[in-house]
Amino acid sequence: MENHNEKCALKDDLSKVPESYSTIRFIMDFHRGRVNFTRLGDDLHTLLLATSKEQIGNDSLPLLEEAPKKYSFDFQVSVDHDDEEGLYNLFFHNCYGYESVSAFNLTVHIEEKNGENYLSAGEMPLPYLYGTFSALSFCLAMVWIVVLRRHRESVFKIHYLMLGLLFAKTLSMMFHAVNYHFIALEGKHEAAWAILYYITHLLRGILLFIAIVLIGAGWNFIKHVLSTRDKKIFAIILPLQVLANVASIIFEESEESDPRYTTWKEIFVLVDLICYGVILFPVVWSIRHLQQASKVDGKAATNLEKLRLFRLFYVVIVCFIYFTRIIVYLLKITVPFKYSWMEEFFRETATLFFFIYVGYSFRPASDNPYLRLPLSDDEADMDDVVVTFPQNETTTRLHRSKENSHDLD
């Protein structure tokens, strides 16, 4: 429902309305105590209108005066034909000065059902969709646990952070699926499940950005400590991420006619894009660091390999942002109303593949080029030399310092 005051729609010439524009216009006539309605568009000529007591047989229905200057009326709309299916919107127009009517206090109770389901046609698959992605996230978490157990010697703290992200994703999707299930059955969400979803959704968002920033900064992979500018990135991104999630909660819980809806939705989009833009800086800094390090003799091959992987990581992040924020939105406004659930499907699918890529690229394994990190500064200046003695077929690993090295024959 929306409130439009820019121009008086009640004074529009109905003959000039485009034929493709299908609508039912209700005009409240307080002097005669009735509500006149007019069907516009061929698609709605057979649409069944009825009151709570009887079917409407003419072009008006009674407007009841419950108290002085307090009126009410009710009607039902039944969609029984395929050509009447569609996305319906309710608009309220209060035209200042139209027949001496200036101010209104309007209360609307709307009950929308598709059979026994309170969700719209485009939302009906969402409980199953979120439940499926919750199960897939849980399976990924189990696989990740197996990987961590098999390569315990190569596991860093960030790997446990990635595991926590998968569990947060699993719980978030599960609570979202349960919440939509209750909406489908009762027409409203259960407060407890909604609160649990918002908490886990906030936790998932924070963990996702922390993981991306830490990986992009090369923490545990290129360096053991975060630089001052890396810490500044956290100081910026964490409050912004909290603000983005608060904005998301407010506009999701608000009606589209509420002025807060538009305001907080714009805030969410802006802050979300800022967050994704900021997390690219640590990746760029790591790429520059590896470019400089690749020019140093002795470590050029390893650093070049890391450089290629970080460049690919940068490209994947950009593609992930572009797809989930732009392509998915274009898909939403393009597909028919029945397939609006595809927006969530493609967004969650892209997120799942992004998790798989990051997990595979930064997996704890001895042959992973990301994990070839010297344990100390002294070891960073040492080269490994392998000497084999054929007499007893033993192998000895020697270290030589770059500052004091000599040739071995």
C-alpha positions in Angstrom: 0.0 0.0 0.0 1.3 3.4 -0.9 0.1 7.0 -0.3 0.2 9.3 -3.3 -0.4 13.0 -3.0 1.4 14.4 -6.0 -1.7 14.6 -8.1 -5.4 13.7 -7.7 -5.9 10.3 -9.3 -9.7 10.6 -8.6 -9.9 13.4 -11.3 -8.1 11.4 -14.0 -9.9 10.7 -17.2 -10.6 7.0 -17.1 -10.8 6.9 -20.9 -7.2 7.8 -21.2 -5.9 4.9 -19.0 -3.8 2.5 -21.1 -5.5 -0.8 -22.0 -2.6 -2.7 -20.6 -3.0 -1.1 -17.2 -5.4 -3.3 -15.3 -6.9 -2.0 -12.0 -9.9 -1.8 -9.9 -10.6 1.8 -8.6 -12.7 2.3 -5.5 -14.0 5.8 -4.8 -15.6 6.4 -1.4 -18.8 8.5 -1.7 -19.5 9.7 1.9 -22.7 11.7 0.9 -24.5 8.6 -0.5 -22.9 6.1 1.9 -21.4 3.8 -0.7 -18.1 2.9 -2.4 -18.2 3.0 -6.2 -15.8 0.8 -8.1 -14.7 0.6 -11.7 -12.7 -2.1 -13.5 -10.1 -1.0 -15.9 -8.4 -3.4 -18.2 -9.6 -6.6 -20.0 -7.8 -8.9 -17.5 -10.1 -8.0 -14.6 -13.5 -8.1 -16.2 -14.2 -11.5 -14.8 -12.5 -10.9 -11.4 -15.0 -11.9 -8.7 -15.7 -9.2 -6.1 -17.7 -10.0 -3.0 -18.4 -8.6 0.5 -18.2 -10.8 3.6 -21.9 -11.6 3.2 -22.8 -11.7 -0.5 -21.4 -11.3 -4.0 -21.5 -7.8 -5.5 -23.8 -7.6 -8.4 -23.5 -3.9 -9.4 -20.8 -1.2 -9.4 -20.9 -0.2 -5.7 -20.9 -1.6 -2.2 -22.2 -0.2 1.1 -20.1 2.3 3.1 -21.1 1.8 6.8 -21.0 4.7 9.2 -19.9 3.1 12.5 -19.6 6.4 14.4 -19.7 10.1 13.4 -17.3 10.5 10.6 -16.1 6.9 11.0 -16.7 4.7 8.0 -15.9 1.1 7.1 -16.3 -1.3 4.2 -15.0 -4.7 3.2 -14.6 -6.7 0.1 -13.0 -9.9 -1.1 -11.2 -10.6 -4.4 -11.1 -14.1 -5.8 -8.7 -14.9 -8.6 -10.2 -18.0 -10.3 -8.7 -17.7 -13.8 -5.1 -17.9 -15.1 -5.3 -14.6 -16.9 -6.2 -12.8 -13.6 -3.0 -14.0 -11.9 -0.4 -11.4 -11.2 1.2 -9.1 -8.7 -1.4 -6.9 -7.1 -0.7 -3.6 -5.4 -2.9 -1.4 -3.2 -2.6 2.3 -3.5 -4.4 4.9 -1.4 -5.0 8.4 -2.8 -6.1 11.3 -0.6 -6.7 14.3 -2.7 -6.7 17.5 -0.8 -9.8 19.5 -1.6 -11.6 16.8 -3.5 -15.3 17.1 -2.5 -14.2 19.0 0.7 -12.2 16.0 2.0 -8.8 17.0 3.4 -7.6 14.7 6.2 -7.8 11.0 6.7 -7.0 8.5 9.4 -7.0 5.2 7.6 -6.7 1.6 9.0 -6.5 -1.2 6.5 -6.6 -4.9 7.3 -5.5 -7.1 4.4 -5.5 -10.9 4.4 -3.9 -12.4 1.3 -3.9 -16.2 0.7 -2.9 -18.6 -2.1 -5.2 -21.5 -1.2 -4.1 -22.3 2.4 -0.7 -20.5 2.0 -0.2 -16.9 3.2 2.9 -16.5 1.1 2.8 -14.9 -2.4 3.3 -17.1 -5.4 6.9 -15.9 -5.7 7.6 -16.6 -2.1 6.0 -20.0 -1.6 9.2 -22.0 -2.5 11.3 -20.0 -0.1 10.9 -22.2 3.0 12.1 -25.2 1.0 14.9 -23.1 -0.6 16.3 -21.8 2.6 16.0 -25.3 4.2 18.0 -26.8 1.3 20.8 -24.2 1.5 20.9 -24.7 5.3 21.5 -28.5 4.7 24.1 -27.8 2.0 26.0 -25.3 4.3 25.9 -28.0 7.1 27.4 -30.5 4.7 30.2 -28.1 3.8 30.9 -27.5 7.4 31.2 -31.3 8.0 33.6 -31.6 5.0 35.6 -28.7 6.3 35.9 -30.4 9.7 37.3 -33.5 8.0 39.8 -31.4 6.1 41.0 -29.7 9.3 41.4 -33.0 11.1 43.4 -34.5 8.3 45.8 -31.6 8.1 46.2 -30.5 11.7 49.8 -29.5 11.3 48.8 -26.9 8.6 45.7 -25.5 10.4 45.7 -21.8 11.3 43.2 -19.8 13.4 41.6 -18.4 10.3 40.5 -21.9 9.3 38.5 -22.2 12.5 37.0 -18.8 11.7 35.9 -20.1 8.3 34.3 -23.1 10.1 32.4 -20.7 12.4 31.2 -18.9 9.3 29.8 -22.1 7.8 27.9 -22.9 11.0 26.5 -19.3 11.2 25.4 -19.7 7.6 23.7 -23.0 8.4 21.8 -21.6 11.4 20.8 -18.4 9.6 19.3 -20.3 6.7 17.6 -22.8 9.0 16.0 -20.0 11.2 15.0 -18.2 8.0 13.3 -21.3 6.6 11.4 -21.9 9.9 10.3 -18.3 10.0 8.9 -18.4 6.4 7.2 -21.7 7.3 5.2 -20.0 10.1 4.4 -17.1 7.8 3.0 -19.5 5.2 0.8 -21.3 7.9 -0.3 -18.3 10.0 0.3 -15.2 7.9 2.8 -13.8 10.4 6.2 -14.7 11.6 7.0 -16.0 15.1 9.0 -13.4 17.0 11.4 -16.0 18.5 12.4 -17.5 15.1 12.7 -14.0 13.5 15.0 -12.8 16.3 17.2 -15.9 16.1 17.4 -15.4 12.3 18.4 -11.7 12.7 21.1 -12.6 15.3 22.7 -15.3 13.2 22.4 -13.2 10.0 24.3 -10.4 11.8 26.9 -12.9 13.0 27.3 -14.4 9.5 27.7 -11.1 7.9 30.4 -10.0 10.4 32.3 -13.3 10.2 32.2 -13.2 6.3 33.8 -9.7 6.2 36.3 -10.6 8.9 37.4 -13.7 7.0 37.7 -11.9 3.6 39.7 -9.0 5.2 42.0 -11.4 7.0 42.6 -13.5 3.9 43.0 -10.4 1.7 45.5 -9.0 4.2 47.5 -12.3 4.1 47.2 -12.9 7.8 48.7 -16.3 8.6 49.4 -16.8 4.9 51.9 -14.0 4.1 52.4 -12.4 7.6 51.7 -13.3 11.2 50.6 -9.8 12.4 48.2 -7.2 11.0 49.6 -3.9 10.0 48.2 -0.6 11.3 46.2 0.0 8.1 44.8 -3.5 8.3 43.5 -2.7 11.7 42.0 0.6 10.4 40.1 -1.4 7.9 38.5 -3.5 10.7 37.7 -0.3 12.6 35.8 1.0 9.6 34.2 -2.2 8.3 32.8 -3.7 11.5 30.6 -0.7 12.5 29.5 -0.4 8.9 28.5 -4.0 8.8 26.5 -3.7 12.0 24.8 -0.6 10.6 24.0 -2.5 7.3 22.4 -5.4 9.2 20.4 -3.0 11.4 19.1 -1.2 8.3 18.3 -4.6 6.7 16.2 -5.5 9.8 14.3 -2.2 9.8 13.3 -2.2 6.2 12.4 -5.9 6.2 10.1 -5.3 9.1 8.5 -2.2 7.6 5.8 -1.8 5.1 6.7 -0.3 1.7 4.3 2.6 2.4 6.3 3.5 5.6 8.8 6.3 4.9 11.4 4.4 7.0 11.3 1.6 4.4 12.8 3.6 1.6 15.2 5.5 3.8 16.7 2.4 5.5 16.7 0.4 2.3 18.8 3.2 0.6 21.1 3.2 3.7 21.5 -0.6 3.5 22.4 -0.5 -0.2 24.9 2.3 0.2 26.6 0.9 3.3 26.7 -2.6 1.9 28.5 -1.4 -1.3 30.9 0.6 0.9 31.8 -2.5 2.9 32.4 -4.6 -0.2 34.5 -1.8 -1.6 36.6 -1.4 1.5 37.5 -5.2 1.7 39.2 -4.9 -1.7 42.0 -2.7 -0.2 43.8 -5.4 1.8 43.8 -7.7 -1.3 45.3 -4.9 -3.4 48.0 -4.2 -0.7 48.8 -7.9 -0.6 49.2 -8.0 -4.3 51.6 -5.1 -4.3 53.6 -6.7 -1.5 53.9 -9.9 -3.5 54.9 -8.0 -6.6 57.8 -6.4 -4.7 58.7 -9.6 -3.0 58.7 -11.5 -6.3 61.7 -9.4 -7.5 63.9 -10.8 -4.7 66.1 -13.7 -5.7 65.6 -17.0 -4.0 61.8 -16.5 -3.3 60.7 -15.3 -6.7 58.9 -18.6 -7.8 56.9 -18.9 -4.5 56.0 -15.3 -4.5 54.9 -15.3 -8.1 52.7 -18.3 -7.4 51.1 -16.5 -4.4 50.7 -13.4 -6.6 48.7 -15.3 -9.2 46.5 -16.7 -6.5 45.8 -13.4 -4.9 45.1 -11.8 -8.2 42.5 -14.5 -8.8 41.1 -14.0 -5.3 40.7 -10.3 -6.2 38.9 -11.1 -9.4 36.6 -13.6 -7.7 35.6 -11.1 -5.0 34.8 -8.5 -7.7 32.7 -11.0 -9.6 30.9 -12.1 -6.4 30.0 -8.5 -5.6 28.9 -7.7 -9.2 26.8 -10.8 -9.4 25.0 -10.7 -6.0 24.4 -7.0 -6.0 23.8 -6.1 -9.7 23.0 -9.2 -11.8 20.6 -10.6 -9.1 18.8 -7.3 -8.9 18.4 -7.1 -12.7 17.1 -10.7 -12.5 14.6 -9.7 -9.8 13.0 -6.9 -11.9 13.0 -9.0 -15.1 11.5 -12.4 -14.2 7.7 -12.9 -13.8 6.2 -12.5 -10.3 6.0 -16.3 -10.0 9.7 -16.7 -10.2 10.8 -13.9 -7.8 12.2 -16.6 -5.5 15.0 -17.0 -8.1 16.6 -13.9 -6.7 17.3 -15.7 -3.5 18.3 -18.9 -5.3 21.0 -17.3 -7.4 22.3 -15.1 -4.5 22.6 -18.1 -2.2 24.0 -20.3 -5.0 26.7 -17.7 -5.7 27.5 -17.4 -2.0 27.8 -21.1 -1.7 30.2 -21.4 -4.6 32.2 -18.4 -3.2 32.6 -20.3 0.1 33.7 -23.4 -1.8 36.3 -21.5 -3.8 37.7 -19.7 -0.8 37.8 -22.9 1.2 39.6 -24.8 -1.5 42.1 -22.0 -2.2 43.0 -21.6 1.4 42.7 -25.2 2.6 45.2 -26.4 5.2 47.5 -28.6 3.1 51.2 -28.9 2.8 51.1 -28.4 -1.0 49.1 -25.2 -0.8 51.2 -22.3 -2.0 49.3 -19.9 0.3 50.7 -21.8 3.3 54.3 -21.7 2.4 55.1 -19.2 5.1 58.4 -19.0 7.0 58.0 -19.5 10.7 60.4 -16.8 11.8 62.4 -13.9 10.3 65.6 -16.1 10.7 64.1 -18.8 8.6 63.0 -16.3 6.0 66.7 -15.6 5.3 67.6 -19.3 5.1 67.7 -21.4 2.0 67.1 -25.2 2.2 69.7 -27.4 0.6 69.1 -31.1 0.3 72.2 -33.3 0.2 71.9 -37.0 -0.6 74.6 -39.5 0.3 74.3 -42.5 -2.0 76.3 -44.8 0.2 73.6 -45.3 2.8 70.8 -43.6 0.8 70.1 -41.1 3.5 69.0 -37.5 3.0 70.2 -34.6 5.1 68.6 -31.1 5.0 71.0 -28.3 5.5 70.3 -24.6 5.9 72.4 -21.8 4.6 72.1 -18.1 5.3 71.9 -15.6 2.5 74.4 -13.4 4.4 77.0 -16.1 4.7 76.6 -18.7 2.0 79.0 -20.7 -0.1 78.8 -23.0 -3.1 78.4 -26.7 -2.5 80.0 -29.2 -4.9 
